[in-house]
């Protein structure tokens, strides 16, 4: 099977498919895969055709995102159709609200694992972030996912200055108790928005936090995607696993990107941070064009991939430490 590789030598091994843009949460920092909110979506058949195209060029991992993917009434069909072609990992990013009801069905349809958003374990701050009072439902969803056999389960925790960074020790302990991987995620934005009021107010640089975790960890490994460090940390409740996702001005992060995105409107999107280099593959599918034409569109999009952050963009760490340990 041929492998699609961009001009920087980076193979495209995974597809990140946005199945909708609607969500029952209102997280103010959500990047929505770099797209706007609208009602347009692709059919399961159209999504399957894109998956088949990517598969011909070496892609064998798929992640479904939104919006909130579980709000699509045909999400099980989408997963089943994808599983027919993908033998590797199929995963989903979700807010967890529907997992108590849907976990077993999602697993049976062919989903391997889930990333669940839990950006605070304090009820009031959870409500501030999401606009909902649903922390109990999310916790129930995490446990239902575990019972259904999803492995690993990852918890997405976007670190926000003045909002939740003081909860990191508690989240690490929860990771050990509930046996999930905690992903500490840097609040990110584009070059143009780095000086915006919102970014300056909430952005936390994760390097000082990672330094503290590194010092207490037993071992470290690296996720192939973005070469993200993952630490094994001892605690009173057992071992916690903590992964750091640090995209801002991080050349190594971009140099190890192996994914291509698909918007809910059927555009191939080479980079989350750019909106000027899409390829409309859905228009060719709806004209019932050949596999060869779809291959051309796919490879053209791969050719447009380039690292958003480069070495010259990196800046010195300020040395500030925002994680204040309790006691």
N, C-alpha and C positions, 0 to 999 in steps of 0.2 A: 504494500500500500504506500503510495507517495506521501510525503510529509510537506505541508505548506510551511515555508520559512520566509520571514520578512527580510528586508534589506539589511537589518542589523543582526542577522543570524539567529533570531528568536523563533523557535517553532510555535505554531498555533496548535495547541493540544486540547483546548477546551472552548466551549461555547457558553456564553452567558445570555440567556434568552429572557427578555422582559415580556411577560404574557399579558400584562395590563398596567394601567397607571392609577387605578383607584385603590384606596386603602381606607380601613376603618380606624387608623391611627392618624395623628397629625403632627408627627415629629418635625420640629422646625428646621432641623439640620439635614433632612433627607435629601440626598442628591438625585433621587428618582432616575437613576441610571443616566443622568444628563439630559433627560427629556422633560417635556411639559405634561400636564395632566389633561387627558382627553378620553373619549369613549371608544376610540378605534382599537381593534384587536385583529389578530390573525386567527384563522380557523385552525383546528387541530391538524387538518390535512396540509395546510400551508406550512405550519411549524414542522411537521414531519418531513416535508420536502427540503426545507433548509437543513434539518438535521442530517438527512441523507447526503446532501451536497457536502457538508462539512466532514462527514464520515469518510467520504471518498478521498479527502485530503489530510487524513491523519488525526482528526478530532475524535476522541473517545471518552470525553467527559462533558457533561452538560449540567449547568445550574439554572434553575428557573427563579426569576425574580419578578418584582412588580414595581410600584404598587404592592398589593398583597395577593399573591398567586392563588391562595385558597378561596378567594372570592369568585374565581371563575368556576361556574357550575360544571364545566367540562375539563377541569384540571386532571382528573383521573384518566380520562381518555388521552390527554396530551402526554401524560407520563407513560401510559401503556404503549402508545405509538412510538415514543422515543426509545423505550426499552427494546423494541424490536430491532433497533439498529446499533444501539450503544451497549457494549459489554462492560465498559468501564463505569466510573462513578456517576450517578445521577443524583443531584441534590437540589435543595430548595432553600431560599431565604424567606422567612416568614415571621410575622409578629407573634405567632403562637396561639392566637385567639381560638382558631378552629381545630387545633391539634387534639384536644380532648375527644372531640367527636370524629375526627378524620384520620388519626394517626395510623390505625390498622389498615384502613382502605388505601392510604397513600403507600404504605409499605408493600401491600399486596400488589399494587399497580406497578411497582418496580422502583420506587424511590429508595435510595440507599441511606441518605442522611439528611439532616436539617440544620440550618443556621437559624437560631431563634433570637430575636431582638429583645434584650432586657437591659435597658440603659440605666436602671435604678432599682434598688430593692427597698427604697423608702416610698411609701404610698403617695405622699404629697408630691415628691419630686418626680415620681413616675407619671403622675397626672400632669405635672407642669410640662414634661417632655412630650408626652404622647397625646395630651388632650382627653384622656380617658381614665376612668377608674377601673382598670381591668387587670391589675397586677396579679390577682388571685387566679384569673383564668389563664394567664400566661404561665404561672407556676404549675397549674394543673396540666397545661399543654406540654411543658417540659417533661413531667413525669409520665404522661401518656406516651410521648415519643420514646422514652426509655423503655417502657413496657412493650411497645410495639416492635422493638428490636433495632431502632435506628442507632448506628454506630459508625463514627463518633457523632455525638451531638455537640454542636458549637454554639456558644452564647456570644452574640455580638453586643459589645459594650462600648459605645462611642464616648470617649472621655471628654468631659465638658468642664471648663474652669468655673469654679464657684457653684457648680450644680451637683456633680457626682464624683469628682476625683477623690474625695475623702472616703468613698465607699469601696475603693479597690481592695483593701485588705479583707473586707467582708465578702466581696465577690470571689476572692481567691479561696476563702474558707468554704463558700457555697459550692464552688467548683469541686473541691475535694469531697464534700458530702454527697453531692448529687451526681458526681462522676461525669461531668461534661468538660469540654475544653473552653476556657475563657479566652475570648479574643478581645484584647484591648485595642481599640481602633482610634486612630488620630482623626479628629475633625479636619476635613480637607476642603480645599476650594481651588479655584483657578488663580493664575498669576494676577489677573485683573481684579480679583476680589479679595486679595490678601490684606488690603488695607481697609476693608469694609468694617463698619462698626460691629456687625454681628460676629465676624471672624475674630477680630481683635478681642472681643468680649469673652468668647467661649473657647478659643483654641488653646490646647495644652500640648506642648512638645513632650513626646513620650520618652525621650532618651534618659532623663534622670530617673524616671519610674522604672525603665528597663534595667538601669544600673543597679537599683535596689533589689529587683527580682533576681537578677543574675547572681548577686552576692549570696543569696540564701538558697539558690537552686542546687539540685543534685546533679543535673545534666541538662544539656541543650541539644536540640536538633533543629533542622531547618526545613520548612515547607518548600517544596520545589517551586511553587508559585510565588513569585516575588522574593524568594529566599527569605521568608519571614521566620524570625527566630521563635522557637517554642521551648519553654522552660518547664522542667519538672521540679515542683516546689513541695517540700515536706510541710505538713501542718498537723494540728491536733486531730483533724478529721480524716487524715490520710494524705495521699498525694494529690496535689492540684497540678493541672497542666495549663500554662498561660502562654498564649501566642500574641505577638505584637505585630500590628498592622500599621506601618508608619510610611504613608505615601508622600507627605509634603517635602518637596525639595530633596527627594531621595533617589539618586541616580540608580543605585543598586536595585531598588524596588521596581523601577521601570525597566531596567535592563533584564530583569527576570520575569517579565510579564509574558504569559503564554496563552492569553485568552483573546477572543474576539467577541464583541457584543452584538446582540440583535435587538432592535427596538420593537415595541409592541406594534408599530406601524410597518414592520418588515424592512427596515433599513439596517444594513451592516454598519457597525460603529467601531472603528479601529481603536478609539481611546475614549475613556470616560470623560476626560477633561476638555475634549474638543468637540465642536458642533459643526465643523466646516468641511468634513471629508467623508460624508456618508455615501453608501451605495445602496440604491433601492433594488433589492433582490426580489421583493414581493411583486413588483410590477411585472417582472419577467415570468414569475410563477403564475400570475393571473392571466397572462397571455398564453399560458401552456407552452412555454418555450422549452427547448431541449435541455437535457442534463449538461451538455457541453456549454451552452450559454450560461447556465447557472454556475458552472465551474469557473468560467471566465470572470463573472461578477465577483465570486468569492475570492479568487486569486488576486483580482485587482484591489479588493479591500485589504487583503493581507499585505500587498505591496505598499499600501498607504500607512501602514503601522510604523510609528517611530516613537522613541521614548519621549514622554512629555517633559520630565525632569532630566537634566544632564548634569555632569559633574560640575560644570561652571555655575549651576544654579544653587549648589549646596552652600549653606551658611553655617557659621560657627554656632554651637549650642550656647544659649544664654546662661546655662548653669542653674536656672530656676528649678526648684523642686515643688510640685504642687500636691504630691501625695503626702498627706499628713497622717501618719500611723496613729491609730487609737491606742494610747497607753504605751 
